[in-house]
């Protein structure tokens, strides 16, 4: 390959990397959510609880990997990804490991179409943490880029 061709190729590769969406270490696209009781619908939810979720979605591998952390709530009993926009309750689309001791992490296998839809419209999905005092949901947070 001639020097001008190699330079042009390097520039194209660099431009493609800059244009690509943010990728996590495992190759998935990273999304975040801030969890609060105030965001839970229909409520009531834990008024002083808080949390965070970091999600990496790899549609090609049909996998959602996540880290959840919560504080100021009773031990979590369940955690899910639900489909619904802010202010609306929606159905569970993926089960996650509950952060019973304050944090959890893992990966869930999902349909490729679901992974692609979450990537396309993350604000239409939310993370929900449940516990015994708030079985319908103690904390909630919409996914965002």
Residue, then its C-alpha position, 0 to 999 in steps of 0.5 A: x500500500x502506498x503511503x498516501x493510501x495508508x494515510x487515507x485509510x488511517x484517516x477513514x478508520x479514525x473518523x469511523x471510530x469517532x462517529x461510532x457510539x460509545x462502547x463499553x469494555x465488553x463491546x456493548x453500547x453503554x447506557x445509564x440510569x439514575x434511580x429514585x423513589x420519586x420516579x416510581x410510577x404509580x407510587x408510593x415508593x421509597x422517598x429517601x432511596x437512591x441508586x444508579x444503573x450502568x448497562x452495556x447492551x450488545x445486540x449482536x450477542x443478545x446480551x445486556x450486562x449491568x451493574x446496579x447500586x442502591x442505598x437507603x432502601x430495605x434489601x432489594x428482592x427483585x430488579x428488572x428492565x421494563x418497557x414504558x416512557x417516563x411517568x408510565x408503568x410498563x411490562x417487564x422485558x428482562x430480569x436482573x439480579x437484585x442488589x440485595x446487599x446494595x449492589x449487583x452485576x451480571x448479564x442477561x440474555x435477551x432477544x436481539x430485537x429487544x436489545x436493538x429496540x433499547x439501543x434505538x429508544x433507551x428512554x422508553x425503558x427503565x430499571x426498577x428495583x423492588x423490595x418488601x416495603x415497596x413490592x411494586x417498586x422502590x426505585x426507578x430510573x429511565x435509561x439514557x445515553 
